[in-house]
């Protein structure tokens, strides 16, 4: 069985003897600039290149091959966790590949893998196409900064850029809680303690209970998943720490709504006050194919917590944030539609990409003179 896709990258001949090697699969992924590798029963390994699924030439993986590949990656503790939970996420480092994140899941009782190839270095803001306001936000001494968006849009990459900037510019103690660690930072001006879920701590919640006793200046939360994690993050942001975190929400409005909805009704008024007081900004991302087909570019919606935004949060009116972003250009706010329009006008993305990702397609069409 093979996927019907044109010109797949070829790193191994179809007559490969001895089965697939994870070392060669991952080195091939790095060579072809793949962001992800998918190992699925009945198919040869698959790369994601510039957002597109592309197969490798070679024999399909069977249950025995997948079980062997998984077994070679797991410590006794991780093997037990996989047996208990039937799914697992962790990171590894391989010479010639660098760091990679592994997600193991079961499909018809057989383990399969989705592997993210981590960035070998922290790229500059210009290379990442991040707006200048990101630098200014990272220089805040306290408060909550959220980086949001669906899976695979570069939230962790943005977070690591922000950590690296703090590490380069000022003396601070930075504690990160990640699941898993995708980039290992070296101590420069700052002291960085990176803790990995299931390796160093049992959960985000358990780690955050103790992290504030470790004298941090900056707390980085790989993902705010539950009520306890969100609640502790807000307490940390309120008590003089800079908290950087990610959330799987598509935009600023839904981010605020998600935080509200996690808490029971009796707590929501108190939480909205905490959030309004501590929030510094929400950066919502989309990763889009470039117009020339060579890679992808990030589009960012920026919501800065000015007095009006804080008031809308306090009054539980997140739907009004959109109008604040539309009129907040002086504070470097922008809606996703504005970001898409700017990328299109600079020739970074196609018109169809801009329109298909817009919140209000009519706005893009009107600003570009499309009357259809």
C-alpha positions as CSV (number, residue, x, y, z in Angstrom):
1,X,0.0,0.0,0.0
2,X,1.4,3.5,-0.9
3,X,0.1,7.0,-1.0
4,X,-0.7,8.5,-4.4
5,X,1.6,11.5,-4.2
6,X,3.9,12.9,-6.9
7,X,7.7,12.8,-6.5
8,X,8.1,11.5,-3.0
9,X,11.6,12.0,-1.5
10,X,13.7,8.9,-1.8
11,X,16.3,8.0,0.9
12,X,16.2,4.2,0.7
13,X,15.8,1.8,-2.1
14,X,12.6,-0.4,-2.3
15,X,14.8,-3.5,-1.9
16,X,16.1,-2.4,1.5
17,X,17.3,-5.4,3.4
18,X,17.0,-5.9,7.2
19,X,14.1,-3.6,7.7
20,X,13.8,0.1,8.6
21,X,16.2,1.8,10.9
22,X,15.0,4.7,13.0
23,X,18.4,6.3,12.7
24,X,18.3,6.4,8.9
25,X,14.6,7.4,8.8
26,X,15.3,10.4,11.0
27,X,18.5,11.4,9.4
28,X,16.6,11.3,6.1
29,X,13.9,13.5,7.6
30,X,16.5,16.1,8.6
31,X,18.1,15.9,5.2
32,X,14.8,16.6,3.4
33,X,13.8,19.3,5.9
34,X,10.8,17.4,7.1
35,X,9.0,18.7,10.1
36,X,7.4,15.4,11.1
37,X,7.7,11.7,10.5
38,X,4.7,9.3,10.6
39,X,5.3,5.6,11.1
40,X,2.1,3.7,10.3
41,X,1.4,0.0,9.8
42,X,1.0,-0.9,6.1
43,X,2.9,2.1,4.8
44,X,6.5,3.0,4.3
45,X,7.6,5.9,6.5
46,X,6.0,9.2,5.7
47,X,7.5,12.7,5.9
48,X,5.7,16.0,6.3
49,X,7.5,18.6,4.1
50,X,6.3,22.2,3.9
51,X,3.0,21.0,5.4
52,X,2.4,18.3,2.9
53,X,2.4,14.5,3.5
54,X,5.1,12.8,1.4
55,X,6.0,9.0,1.4
56,X,9.4,7.5,1.3
57,X,10.2,4.8,-1.3
58,X,10.6,1.5,0.5
59,X,8.8,-1.5,2.0
60,X,5.8,-1.0,4.3
61,X,6.1,-1.2,8.0
62,X,4.4,-4.2,9.7
63,X,3.4,-4.7,13.3
64,X,6.8,-6.5,14.1
65,X,8.8,-3.6,12.7
66,X,6.8,-0.9,14.6
67,X,7.0,-2.9,17.9
68,X,10.8,-3.2,17.4
69,X,11.2,0.6,16.7
70,X,9.1,1.5,19.7
71,X,10.9,-1.0,22.0
72,X,14.3,0.6,21.1
73,X,13.1,4.0,22.3
74,X,11.6,3.2,25.7
75,X,13.1,3.1,29.1
76,X,11.4,0.7,31.6
77,X,9.5,3.6,33.2
78,X,8.2,4.8,29.8
79,X,7.3,1.2,28.7
80,X,5.2,0.9,31.9
81,X,3.5,4.2,31.2
82,X,2.7,3.1,27.7
83,X,1.2,-0.2,29.0
84,X,-0.9,1.7,31.5
85,X,-2.1,4.6,29.4
86,X,-1.9,3.2,25.8
87,X,-0.3,6.5,24.6
88,X,2.9,8.3,25.3
89,X,4.9,11.5,24.4
90,X,8.5,12.1,25.1
91,X,11.7,13.4,23.5
92,X,15.1,12.0,22.6
93,X,18.4,13.2,21.1
94,X,20.1,11.3,18.3
95,X,23.6,12.2,16.9
96,X,23.3,13.5,13.4
97,X,19.6,14.3,13.9
98,X,19.3,16.4,17.1
99,X,16.3,16.4,19.3
100,X,13.0,14.9,18.3
101,X,9.6,14.5,20.0
102,X,7.9,11.1,19.8
103,X,4.2,10.5,20.2
104,X,3.2,6.8,20.4
105,X,-0.4,5.6,20.1
106,X,-2.1,2.3,19.4
107,X,-4.0,1.6,16.2
108,X,-5.8,-1.7,16.1
109,X,-3.6,-2.8,19.0
110,X,-0.4,-2.0,17.1
111,X,1.9,0.9,18.3
112,X,2.4,3.7,15.7
113,X,4.5,6.8,15.9
114,X,4.2,10.5,15.1
115,X,7.7,12.1,15.4
116,X,8.3,15.9,15.4
117,X,11.8,16.9,14.3
118,X,12.8,19.7,16.6
119,X,14.6,22.8,15.6
120,X,18.4,22.4,15.8
121,X,18.8,26.0,16.9
122,X,16.7,28.9,18.0
123,X,16.1,31.0,14.9
124,X,16.0,34.8,15.0
125,X,12.8,36.8,15.1
126,X,13.3,37.8,11.4
127,X,13.9,34.2,10.4
128,X,10.7,33.2,12.2
129,X,8.7,36.1,10.7
130,X,7.5,37.1,14.2
131,X,6.3,40.7,14.7
132,X,8.5,43.1,16.7
133,X,6.1,43.3,19.6
134,X,7.2,39.7,20.6
135,X,10.6,41.1,21.7
136,X,8.9,43.8,23.8
137,X,6.5,41.4,25.5
138,X,9.4,39.1,26.5
139,X,11.0,42.1,28.3
140,X,8.0,42.3,30.7
141,X,9.0,41.5,34.3
142,X,5.6,39.9,35.3
143,X,2.2,38.9,34.0
144,X,0.9,36.2,31.7
145,X,1.7,35.9,28.0
146,X,-0.2,33.2,26.0
147,X,0.9,31.7,22.7
148,X,-2.1,30.0,21.1
149,X,-3.1,28.1,18.0
150,X,-3.8,24.5,16.9
151,X,-1.1,21.7,16.9
152,X,1.8,22.2,14.5
153,X,1.7,26.0,14.1
154,X,5.0,26.7,15.8
155,X,3.8,27.6,19.3
156,X,6.8,25.8,20.9
157,X,9.2,27.5,18.5
158,X,7.9,30.9,19.5
159,X,8.1,30.0,23.1
160,X,11.7,28.9,22.7
161,X,12.6,32.1,20.9
162,X,11.2,34.1,23.9
163,X,13.2,32.0,26.4
164,X,16.3,32.4,24.3
165,X,15.8,36.2,24.2
166,X,15.4,36.4,28.0
167,X,18.5,34.2,28.4
168,X,20.5,36.5,26.1
169,X,19.4,39.8,27.6
170,X,19.0,39.5,31.3
171,X,19.9,37.7,34.5
172,X,17.0,35.6,35.6
173,X,16.1,32.2,36.8
174,X,13.9,30.5,34.2
175,X,12.0,27.3,35.0
176,X,10.3,25.5,32.2
177,X,7.8,22.6,32.5
178,X,7.5,20.8,29.2
179,X,5.9,17.7,27.7
180,X,8.4,16.9,26.3
181,X,11.5,19.1,26.1
182,X,12.0,20.0,22.4
183,X,15.0,22.3,22.7
184,X,17.7,22.3,25.4
185,X,18.8,25.8,26.3
186,X,22.3,26.6,27.5
187,X,22.8,28.9,30.5
188,X,23.9,32.3,29.3
189,X,22.9,35.4,31.3
190,X,20.1,33.4,32.9
191,X,19.9,30.1,34.8
192,X,17.5,27.8,33.0
193,X,16.0,24.7,34.7
194,X,14.1,22.6,32.2
195,X,11.8,19.9,33.7
196,X,10.1,17.2,31.6
197,X,6.8,15.6,32.4
198,X,7.2,11.9,33.3
199,X,11.0,12.4,33.5
200,X,11.4,15.0,36.2
201,X,7.9,15.7,37.3
202,X,4.6,13.7,37.3
203,X,2.4,16.3,35.7
204,X,2.2,20.0,34.9
205,X,-0.1,20.4,37.9
206,X,2.3,18.7,40.3
207,X,5.3,20.7,39.0
208,X,3.5,24.0,39.3
209,X,2.6,23.4,42.9
210,X,6.3,23.4,43.8
211,X,7.8,25.7,41.1
212,X,7.0,28.9,42.9
213,X,9.1,27.7,45.9
214,X,12.2,27.5,43.6
215,X,12.7,31.3,43.3
216,X,11.9,31.7,39.6
217,X,11.7,35.0,37.7
218,X,10.2,33.4,34.6
219,X,7.9,30.3,34.5
220,X,7.3,28.6,31.2
221,X,4.4,26.1,30.9
222,X,4.5,24.0,27.8
223,X,0.7,23.7,27.8
224,X,-2.1,24.8,30.1
225,X,-4.3,21.7,30.1
226,X,-6.6,21.8,33.1
227,X,-8.1,23.9,35.8
228,X,-5.3,23.5,38.3
229,X,-2.6,24.4,35.8
230,X,-4.4,27.5,34.7
231,X,-5.2,28.5,38.3
232,X,-1.6,28.2,39.4
233,X,-0.3,30.0,36.3
234,X,-2.6,33.0,37.1
235,X,-1.4,33.0,40.8
236,X,2.3,33.0,39.5
237,X,1.6,35.8,37.1
238,X,-0.2,37.8,39.8
239,X,2.6,37.4,42.3
240,X,5.4,39.1,40.3
241,X,6.5,36.3,37.9
242,X,6.6,36.4,34.1
243,X,4.6,33.4,32.9
244,X,4.8,32.2,29.3
245,X,2.4,29.4,28.3
246,X,0.7,27.8,25.3
247,X,-3.0,27.0,24.8
248,X,-4.7,25.0,22.0
249,X,-7.1,27.8,21.0
250,X,-7.3,29.4,17.6
251,X,-7.6,33.1,18.6
252,X,-7.8,35.6,21.4
253,X,-11.6,35.5,21.8
254,X,-11.7,31.7,22.1
255,X,-8.7,31.8,24.4
256,X,-10.5,33.9,27.0
257,X,-13.7,31.9,26.6
258,X,-11.7,28.6,27.1
259,X,-10.2,29.9,30.3
260,X,-13.6,31.0,31.6
261,X,-15.2,27.7,30.7
262,X,-12.6,25.5,32.6
263,X,-13.8,26.8,35.9
264,X,-17.1,26.1,37.7
265,X,-19.6,29.0,37.7
266,X,-18.9,29.8,41.4
267,X,-15.3,30.6,40.6
268,X,-15.6,32.4,37.3
269,X,-16.0,35.9,38.6
270,X,-12.8,35.6,40.7
271,X,-10.9,34.0,37.8
272,X,-12.0,36.8,35.4
273,X,-10.6,39.4,37.8
274,X,-7.3,37.5,38.1
275,X,-7.0,37.0,34.4
276,X,-7.8,40.7,33.7
277,X,-5.2,41.8,36.2
278,X,-2.4,39.5,35.1
279,X,-2.7,39.1,31.3
280,X,-0.1,40.9,29.3
281,X,-0.9,39.6,25.8
282,X,-2.2,36.8,23.6
283,X,-0.3,35.8,20.5
284,X,-2.4,33.5,18.2
285,X,-0.6,31.8,15.3
286,X,-1.3,30.1,12.0
287,X,1.4,28.5,9.9
288,X,0.7,29.0,6.2
289,X,2.3,27.7,2.9
290,X,4.5,30.3,1.2
291,X,3.4,31.6,-2.2
292,X,6.6,30.2,-3.8
293,X,6.0,26.7,-2.3
294,X,9.3,26.8,-0.4
295,X,8.4,26.5,3.2
296,X,5.8,28.1,5.4
297,X,5.3,31.4,7.1
298,X,3.7,32.3,10.4
299,X,0.7,34.7,10.7
300,X,0.1,36.3,14.1
301,X,-2.9,37.8,15.7
302,X,-1.8,40.1,18.6
303,X,-4.0,41.1,21.5
304,X,-2.3,43.4,24.0
305,X,-4.0,43.8,27.4
306,X,-4.6,47.5,27.6
307,X,-7.3,49.1,29.9
308,X,-10.1,48.4,27.4
309,X,-9.1,44.7,26.9
310,X,-8.8,44.2,30.6
311,X,-12.3,45.7,31.1
312,X,-13.9,43.4,28.5
313,X,-12.3,40.4,30.2
314,X,-13.5,41.5,33.6
315,X,-17.0,42.1,32.3
316,X,-16.9,38.7,30.5
317,X,-17.3,40.2,27.1
318,X,-14.5,38.5,25.1
319,X,-16.3,39.0,21.8
320,X,-15.5,42.7,22.1
321,X,-11.7,42.0,21.9
322,X,-11.8,41.8,18.1
323,X,-12.8,45.5,17.8
324,X,-10.0,46.5,20.2
325,X,-7.5,44.7,18.1
326,X,-8.8,46.4,15.0
327,X,-8.3,49.8,16.5
328,X,-5.1,49.1,18.6
329,X,-2.5,49.5,15.9
330,X,-0.6,52.0,18.0
331,X,0.0,49.3,20.5
332,X,1.0,46.9,17.7
333,X,-2.2,44.9,18.0
334,X,-3.5,43.2,14.9
335,X,-6.2,40.8,13.9
336,X,-5.5,37.6,12.0
337,X,-7.2,39.1,9.0
338,X,-4.8,42.1,9.1
339,X,-1.8,39.7,9.4
340,X,-3.1,37.7,6.4
341,X,-3.6,40.8,4.3
342,X,-0.1,42.0,5.1
343,X,1.4,38.7,4.2
344,X,-0.5,38.6,0.9
345,X,0.4,42.2,0.0
346,X,4.1,41.4,0.6
347,X,3.9,38.4,-1.7
348,X,4.5,35.9,1.1
349,X,1.2,33.9,0.7
350,X,-1.3,33.5,-2.2
351,X,-4.6,35.3,-2.3
352,X,-6.5,31.9,-1.9
353,X,-4.5,31.2,1.3
354,X,-5.3,34.6,2.7
355,X,-9.0,34.3,2.0
356,X,-9.4,30.7,3.1
357,X,-7.8,31.4,6.5
358,X,-9.6,34.8,7.1
359,X,-12.1,35.3,9.9
360,X,-14.1,37.7,7.7
361,X,-13.4,36.8,4.0
362,X,-15.3,39.9,2.9
363,X,-12.7,42.1,4.5
364,X,-9.8,40.5,2.6
365,X,-11.8,40.7,-0.7
366,X,-12.7,44.3,-0.1
367,X,-9.2,45.4,0.7
368,X,-7.8,43.7,-2.3
369,X,-10.4,44.9,-4.7
370,X,-12.0,41.5,-5.3
371,X,-15.7,42.2,-6.0
372,X,-16.7,38.5,-6.6
